C-alpha cells in the first residue's frame, strides 16, 4: 500500500488512506496509534512509518459490524530514507501524496497505475542531485494514466497552457527520465506550469483541486 494521507480519529486512532495494488483506493483504521491523556498507553511503534508516499506491506481485516476495515499489521516494503530527510524531496512527496489523495477519490483496482506510482516513489528516493523537475515529470505521466494526456489539450477549445508551456510539456514528455530532471526552468516557470496543469486536471475531473502543499513546494524551490 502507498500511503496518501493520514487523519487522526478520536483520541487514539488513525485513519490511513492509501492506494493498493489489490483493491485500489482504501481507508483503514489503525487503533492505538496515539497515547490517551491520563493513561499509560504507548503509541503504536510503527505509526511513524506512515509518512506521505511510504510503501508498506499490510494485513487488514473487516468486522461485519464495522464500516471500515482495520489495519492489523504493517511493515515497510522499502526503507525510504531520502524522502524523509531531504527537504526538497519531502515537499515533492507532500505534493504528490496530496494530489493523489484529492484525485483518486473513487478509484478502483488498477495494477498498471499502482505499478507506475510505486516506480515513481522509488525513482524519487533514488534520485541524486536536483529533484526540482520531478513533480513535473510525474504530472505528465499521471495525467496520461487518468486519461487526460496534456497533448490532447493542445488542439482543444480549453487549453490552459501558453505556447511556451506547451513546448516545455512536449519536451518533458519526450525526454528520458534523466534528461527530464535536467531541463532548465526557473522556479517561477515551474510554478506557473504546475498551476496550469492543476487547472487542466480540474477541468477534466470536474472538481476543484486545491492543494496546500503547492505553496510549500514553491517556497522550498526558491531556497534550493
Secondary structure, 3 states (H helix, E strand, C coil): CEEEEEEEECCCEEEEEEEECCCEEEEEEECCCCCCCCCCCCCCCCHHHCCCCCEEEEEEECCCCCCCEEEEEEEECCCCHHHHHCHHHHHHHHHHHHHHHHHCCCCCCCHHHHHHHHHHHHHHHHCCCCCCCHHHHHHHHHHHHHCCCHHHHHHCCCCCCCHHHHHHHHHHHHCCHHHHHCCCCCHHHHHHHHHHHHHHHHHHHCCCCCCCHHHHHHHHHHCC
